[in-house]
Amino acid sequence: MHRFCVRTVLLFLSSTICVPAIKREHFIQIEEVYWNYAPSGMNLIQNRTIDEDEEASIFLKRGPQRIGAVYKKAIYKEYTDATYCKEMSKPDWLGYMGPLLMAEEGDTVVIHLKNLASRPYTVHPHGLAYTKGKEGALYPDGTGPMLKEDDAVPPGKVFSYEWILTKIHSPTSDDSNCVTRLYHSHLNSVKDINSGLVGPLIICKKGTLDACGDKYANQAFTVMFLVSDENMSWYIDDNIKKFVSNPTEGLKDDPNFIESNKMHAINGFMYGNLPGLNMCQGNRVNWYTIGFGNEVDMHSVHFHGQILTALNHHTDTISLFPASSVTAKMVAQSPGLWLLACNVNDHFLAGMQAFFKIFNCYPNVHETKPAYKLREYFIAAQEQVWDYAPNFPKESEAQTFVSNGPDRIGSRYKKVRYVEYTDSSFRKKMQWSLEQEHLGILGPVLRAEEGDIIRVVFKNKASRPYSIQAHGVQYTIDQDGTLYNNRYKGNGTPLPASFVRPGTVHVYEWTVPHGAGPVKGESDCLTYLYYSAVDSVKDTSSGLVGPLLICRPGSLERGMQKKYNKEFHLMATVFDENLSWYLDDNIQTFTTSPRTVNKEDEGFMMSNKMHAINGFVYNNLPGLRMCKGDKVSWHLSALGSETDIISLYFQGNRFIYRQNRQDTISVFPHISHTVTMEPDSIGQFEVVSATLDHYRYGMRANYIVEGSPYLRHNNGMIHSRKYFIAAVETEWDYSPSRAFEAEMYKGVDNPAIIFVDRKTGFIGSRYKKVVYRQFTDCTFTKEVKRRADMKHLGIMGPIIHAFVGEKVEIVFKNMASRPYSIHAHGVKTDYPHVYETKPGEIHSYTWYITKNAGPTPEQEPCIASAYYSTVDVTKDLNSGLIGPLVICRGWKRIFRLKKDVKEFATLFFIFDENDSWYLDDNIRKYIRNPQPNLKSDANFLESNKMHGEINSFTKPFQISHPTFHQELVAKDPKCRKLKCLPKLRDGPSDTDAAALQYFKMLFHFLLQHSLFCHLIKMIKKMEFDISFSKRSLLNV
């Protein structure tokens, strides 16, 4: 709060010593401490003690077989000089993170690291340049002893690291003044990070920093969202010994004990215990947000009551992934104690919540700008019976979810919905038109333009308290629709906005700020959600959610978008009816033998997870109908938990998202997108979640494009190219060499053994699979030998190149023992249905590369996609049938490919061999005397999930969110040495540690640990080459 005064005093000093580049020296010591995740002993969000809170006590309550809130950890601390005597103070809000390091372009950062811990550690940066001897990361990189000292600093020793913020590592012109990176120990990164050794690194443009940090901001905070898995800490045994009074044999394998040690924290604090996030109304605030951790660390970070600018786009919610970071700017509005939380269901319940406080430091200074228009809605919460599948699906898997029985509910559930009325009497419902029937379970669409005020008159006609909480708008603290501690009066009564009792009415007023709508290059309206948040997890699981559009000024006419023929809203989520307020009612009403129901039974719980789009499963959603050439606005969103990372794939037609053409987009809990489509393929197509389990369990809908059947795709396509491709069964070895693994895990537990070693009694690293391979001609007698620069493709089929305006004919021979096909994302075909090619049969597939299949003018010349078999997408893919497709815009590209670019196609995918067609073959061949129940054994199932594949060469347990050591992934050829194509959005290029911000949109197909990236390495006029033996593409 006093930052302005400090900056004023130091202004002269900082301006007189300013130099083009600075050597920034830090003396950092690693120390072991005892860290308390909830020092208040309370869930401050709900104002309850840990003993009183059922969820918080799981993680924070100490017991005979529980550690509790306090853990031994290792942390970075900064000292004033090389004596390491005087510790430098740091803000309380940093928690257990290391000191905040900052640098400008051209600066050198020197870290004198002293290790006072009981075991070796290092420090390794993301986003800075370094030599091999200063990297701080241990992995088999082919270097000798002289360059290995940085890889492990022994206890009691000091090592000096030197890193440089070069031009190519600095923020680009499209970035914020400063962008967020991080540093951490990288001896064993998983254990080191979970032990506590991580800290923030902020890198800035020249001239940005003064003595207080970014001189263009009044305040700056770093927040790290991490499920700190104390089971993976080096100190788990120490913590058991110290804090567990009665440890039992096998305690570390007990699932409940394991869960209790997964601390869902922000900067190391849970349930509102993070201190010091204080600011004044009107302050310009930089939020440096960091995601870290494991595959569960997918975060949707919601700042209540505020609008932020992140990656040059306006939002109130930021998505984070492991080893990713986003810098967001905010002008603090509306005094109060506000909630900052991860809205992923599991994370929210487990305590990933904090407060930030806005003070009214300068009364009468902040004037509200006049509103353009008041938009009023009358909405009620009403209970009803909802049918997820009014037309009974034929798929065998569907029976699990839609058939009722003695202990199964079926497809019909009691739920609660937002329903619109004509006026405040709440007597007459607003009738839906045919254009609105696709909304399904969703509430009515709320629309407003920048500068408007939205007034919602809300009546609760349900049997329990509910509320309305909106994304994308601003409001005063007394209009916050989420029930948390600042919502209580002194007598303990919740304020009305967050707790609307049955039969009562509350009036909400929200402001759409000027300049908070779409930016250049976006659609006319941004998509958000509104939902009930008395208990946000149970309320939304019960059905209370609806869409909210924030639009450009002048883009609405009579409440509808002017420039669009059609507008559709899709919310893809797994409605978990186990979390609904009405579960007991549904058991009593819809099961035929309610007394036999065990609510903890895994089969029963699974049957209640409805993988739905707008509340419909297995293609039951009605109303998605349009004409060829219509301008269609699709508004896409999601709710749920970390399993609800959904890749929505539009079969048959592509769309534009932020000036980039694609057919698949990822949606995350409480993160929404707007895309524009002008369909040019006629027929009935599917929009589905391409995440394999979601697709199998019913997250699919049909959309219909009508038009003249005489208009064909091949008009004007005078050029064609032909490929001869076969499906060939083969034996594939995921780990043909064990050298990397042997050196990497020398002297420590080797996590690779369960996956690649047959001595464990499992299959090992070799599996029978089926792959796409190219042949020279239609006789399919001579396979095309892969060139040296294509051997990296591994299990994948050949790269198929195509150009806008041509036809591609795939002559496909099925040389395997069961039916397969070949289908590509984004291309046009003669028929929506993909022909199933039987064993021994040859069939020709024709793909038309229309303008809508290629990149937009704002994209790179080529975009990446994939082809794969669709007979049974799940089993076909896990059996091995996938390959890269590259679609280019211009014909001159065909000549440039050989001269000035080198291509790499990489597939990051967990091949689940349990879902392969060849599992039984592999058991018979590779396991002697298999046990009768082998295929249901948990360890056997895990051993067949081949993690960390880069084109199916395994380095087990690597996270499939790539970080490029030393190299960067970005869109600007003037500033970066390595490109990842396609360039999928306009705006900033958060690079290196935030590489996933690019990768997440590259190949959204199969986001459950799959990323398909067409990497282009620009080698023209370059002076160095990338050595893959020295620069791992996987190590984080």
Secondary structure, DSSP 4 states (H G I P E B T S, - for coil): --HHHHHHHHHHHHHHS--SS-EEEEEEEEEEEEEES-TTSEETTTTEETTT-HHHHHHH--BTTB--SEEEEEEEEEESSTT--SBPP--GGGTTS---EEEETT-EEEEEEEE-SSS-B--EESSSB--GGG--B-S--S--GGGTGGG-B-TT-EEEEEEE--GGGS--TTS-SEEEEEEE-BSSHHHHHHHT-EEEEEEE-TT-EETTEETT-SEEEEEEEEEEEGGGSTTHHHHHHHH-SSPPTTGGG-HHHHHHTEEEEETTB-TT-----EEETT-EEEEEEEE-SSTT--EEEEETT--EEETTEEESEEEE-TTEEEEEEEE--S-EEEEEEE-SHHHHHTT-EEEEEEE--STT--PPPPPS-EEEEEEEEEEEEEES-SS----GGGHHHH--BTTB--SEEEEEEEEEESSTT--SBPPP-GGGGGGTTS-PPEEEETT-EEEEEEEE-SSS-B--EESS-B--GGG--B--GGGB-TTSPBPGGG-B-TT-EEEEEEE--TT-S--TTS-SEEEEEEE-BTTHHHHHHHT-EEEEEEE-TT-EETTEETT-SEEEEEEEEEEEGGGSTTHHHHHHHH-S-GGG--TT-HHHHHHTEEEEETTB-TT-----EEETT--EEEEEEE-SSTT--EEEEESS--EEETTEEESEEEE-TT--EEEEE-----EEEEEEE-SHHHHHTT-EEEEEEE--TT--TTTT--EEEEEEEEEEEEEEES-S--HHHHHHTTTS--TTHHHH-GGGSS--SEEEEEEEEEESSTT--SBPPPPGGGGGGTTS-PPEEEETTEEEEEEEEE-SSS-B--EETT-B-S-SSPP-BPTT-EEEEEEE--GGGS--TTS-SEEEEEEE--TTHHHHHHHT-EEEEEEES-TTHHHHHHHHEEEEEEEEEEEEGGGSTTHHHHHHHH-SS--TTGGG-HHHHHHTEEEEEETTB--TT--SS---SS---BS-TTT-S-EEES---SS----GGGTHHHHTTT--TTTTT-EEEEEEEE-TT------TTTS-SS--
